Structure formats: C-alpha cells, structure tokens
C-alpha cells in the first residue's frame, strides 16, 4: 500500500513536498540545541498546514529520534518501522523496500 501523500521534514525549511525546490544547506537537528528543536516542532499544528491532521492521519517516520521525538508527542497514529536499527541496517531496510 502506498501513502496518499509524502512529506520530507527539513531542519531548515520544515515540512516539504517531494516537488519543493530548496537551496542546499548544512543544518541537522542533531546540531541544534534541544530547546530550539522543541520550539520549532513541538505542538506545531501549522507544520502540516491543511495537508494533514496530527490527530487523525497515519504517519510513518523514516527518520531518527531527533527528527521525530517532539512531533510524535502530538501525533495519534504513527509507526517507526526502522526503530532501534543502526544506520547501516536502516540503509539495507530502505533498499529492500525500494526493490
């Protein structure tokens, strides 16, 4: 089953559509202070705008803890299929899903 919509969470630009064009940047949530991450993601109903509903839609996170830890506090239905896998195993898993 394929998702109806796909979004990419950017440390600099917030939520992006796969068609969005952005300038290259050097910023990750891993390098941000915890307080800044919380302010930029926690409770941000507007992060998704009219595209999705945090309390109703199903979300699948293919991202590490820093990218999802503050968001999942507000999301009712979500899965993290690669949770607990090391980076190399995550890459293998993703490759298998694409094949």
C-alpha positions as semicolon CSV with decimal commas, in nm:
position;residue;x (nm);y (nm);z (nm)
1;X;0,000;0,000;0,000
2;X;0,138;0,338;-0,099
3;X;0,080;0,655;0,101
4;X;-0,160;0,916;-0,033
5;X;0,090;1,191;0,041
6;X;0,460;1,207;0,118
7;X;0,640;1,480;0,309
8;X;1,002;1,543;0,398
9;X;1,093;1,711;0,725
10;X;1,378;1,956;0,680
11;X;1,572;2,100;0,972
12;X;1,581;2,436;0,793
13;X;1,258;2,453;0,591
14;X;1,013;2,247;0,796
15;X;0,775;2,023;0,606
16;X;0,840;1,988;0,234
17;X;0,665;1,822;-0,056
18;X;0,886;1,600;-0,275
19;X;0,838;1,856;-0,554
20;X;0,961;2,153;-0,349
21;X;1,287;2,306;-0,466
22;X;1,518;2,435;-0,193
23;X;1,866;2,575;-0,168
24;X;2,131;2,339;-0,029
25;X;2,209;2,389;0,339
26;X;2,425;2,248;0,618
27;X;2,194;2,204;0,915
28;X;2,069;1,900;1,103
29;X;1,854;1,865;1,411
30;X;2,144;1,677;1,571
31;X;2,341;2,003;1,578
32;X;2,054;2,211;1,721
33;X;2,005;2,273;2,089
34;X;1,718;2,073;2,239
35;X;1,521;2,387;2,326
36;X;1,536;2,513;1,966
37;X;1,414;2,179;1,832
38;X;1,124;2,176;2,077
39;X;1,023;2,530;1,984
40;X;1,039;2,454;1,612
41;X;0,849;2,124;1,618
42;X;0,653;2,060;1,936
43;X;0,284;2,141;1,910
44;X;0,314;2,279;1,561
45;X;-0,027;2,210;1,417
46;X;0,069;2,455;1,143
47;X;0,371;2,243;1,048
48;X;0,142;2,037;0,826
49;X;-0,097;2,316;0,743
50;X;-0,409;2,192;0,565
51;X;-0,219;1,889;0,424
52;X;-0,262;1,652;0,720
53;X;-0,422;1,625;1,063
54;X;-0,200;1,528;1,356
55;X;-0,482;1,362;1,549
56;X;-0,641;1,168;1,263
57;X;-0,394;1,076;0,989
58;X;-0,147;0,784;0,997
59;X;0,221;0,884;0,989
60;X;0,522;0,666;0,910
61;X;0,855;0,800;1,028
62;X;1,166;0,701;0,836
63;X;1,376;0,937;1,044
64;X;1,590;0,926;1,351
65;X;1,490;1,021;1,702
66;X;1,594;1,390;1,676
67;X;1,355;1,439;1,384
68;X;1,055;1,273;1,540
69;X;1,079;1,292;1,920
70;X;0,893;1,622;1,956
71;X;0,649;1,555;1,674
72;X;0,521;1,221;1,800
73;X;0,400;1,389;2,118
74;X;0,117;1,543;1,913
75;X;0,053;1,262;1,664
76;X;-0,203;0,999;1,749
77;X;-0,133;0,731;1,484
78;X;0,223;0,659;1,379
79;X;0,474;0,382;1,317
80;X;0,852;0,379;1,312
81;X;0,946;0,072;1,105
82;X;1,323;0,120;1,148
83;X;1,314;0,200;1,520
84;X;1,613;0,055;1,702
85;X;1,808;-0,031;1,385
86;X;2,162;0,100;1,343
87;X;2,230;0,326;1,045
88;X;2,370;0,054;0,819
89;X;2,072;-0,172;0,884
90;X;1,837;0,120;0,815
91;X;2,000;0,169;0,475
92;X;1,961;-0,202;0,399
93;X;1,597;-0,192;0,504
94;X;1,528;0,110;0,285
95;X;1,700;-0,057;-0,010
96;X;1,482;-0,365;0,032
97;X;1,167;-0,152;0,040
98;X;1,260;0,023;-0,285
99;X;1,339;-0,304;-0,465
